[in-house]
Amino acid sequence: MGWDQRPAGPLPPSTRPTYNLSGYSPAFKDGYIDGCETAKKTAYGYKDERRLAADTQYRAGWNDGFSLCRGKR
């Protein structure tokens, strides 16, 4: 498993954002979780290169999640 593959099945409760993301788009929330889990170096860390290139909301969420969670180790 690596940053380019996500484990099968639903994400566990531990991947829920610690920040209130209500009001953000589903794409932003997906990106936030993927970026945060990547920063925490969990098995759920994931970087969807296609979505990063094509979806500005996913990219913004991934970058925010990565930045915020990187300092929480």
PECORLIN-V303287 format. One line per field, one symbol per residue. ss: DSSP state (~ for helix, > for strand, _ for the rest). psi: psi as a letter, one per 20 degrees, with the letter a starting at -180 (. if undefined). Layout:
ss = ???
psi = ???
//
This chain:
ss = ____________~~~__________~~~~~~~~~~~~~~_________~~~~~~_~~~~~~~~~~~~~~~___
psi = paijppqqrqqrhiipqiqojqiqqhgggggggggghghilrijpqonhghghhohggggggggggghihjj.
//
